[in-house]
Amino acid sequence: MTNWFDFSDKYLIDQLVKTYQYMVTSASTQSQWTADWGSNQGKTTLS
């Protein structure tokens, strides 16, 4: 049971680290995409 919990904790931490790294590396891309989407929405709303 202890081994299972150890494995589970390591797996969860690993997933959290990967998720964090993904968010950090894609942050600039996401902000750029959001800016593009926002400007496109603005054009659609104005027209």
KOLMARPA-857472 format. One line per field, with one value per residue (C-alpha): residue number from 0; y, z, x. Coordinates in pm, 1 decimal, always signed. Each point is the difference from the previous one (the first is absolute). Layout:
resi c(NUM_...) .
py c(Y_...) .
pz c(Z_...) .
px c(X_...) .
This chain:
resi c(0_1_2_3_4_5_6_7_8_9_10_11_12_13_14_15_16_17_18_19_20_21_22_23_24_25_26_27_28_29_30_31_32_33_34_35_36_37_38_39_40_41_42_43_44_45_46) .
py c(+0.0_+236.1_-71.8_+72.2_+334.5_+87.0_-80.5_+195.9_+305.7_-6.4_-40.3_+287.1_+226.8_-92.8_+86.1_+331.0_+88.2_-88.0_+200.7_+297.7_-15.3_-23.3_+300.7_+203.1_-90.6_+60.2_+314.7_+238.1_-192.2_-1.3_+374.1_+69.2_-224.1_+169.9_+341.0_-112.5_-151.7_+313.0_+224.9_-230.6_+1.9_+378.2_+22.9_-240.1_+195.2_+338.0_-106.3) .
pz c(+0.0_+83.2_-333.9_-179.2_+175.5_-73.9_-366.4_-4.5_+160.2_-242.6_-293.5_+111.5_+63.6_-339.9_-165.5_+186.5_-108.1_-362.6_+8.3_+156.1_-256.5_-282.2_+131.2_+33.7_-344.6_-169.6_+197.0_-263.7_-278.9_+186.8_+73.4_-367.0_-107.1_+246.9_-134.0_-357.8_+97.1_+190.7_-296.5_-234.5_+230.3_+13.3_-380.8_-22.0_+259.3_-161.1_-353.4) .
px c(+0.0_+284.7_+164.6_-326.6_-36.0_+362.1_-55.3_-325.2_+160.5_+293.0_-237.4_-223.8_+298.3_+142.8_-330.5_-17.3_+353.7_-74.5_-321.5_+179.2_+279.7_-255.4_-189.7_+319.9_+133.5_-335.3_-86.4_+136.7_-173.0_-329.6_+15.4_+74.5_-288.3_-231.6_+102.1_-66.2_-334.2_-96.1_+79.1_-189.6_-301.3_+16.8_-2.0_-293.0_-195.8_+70.2_-89.1) .
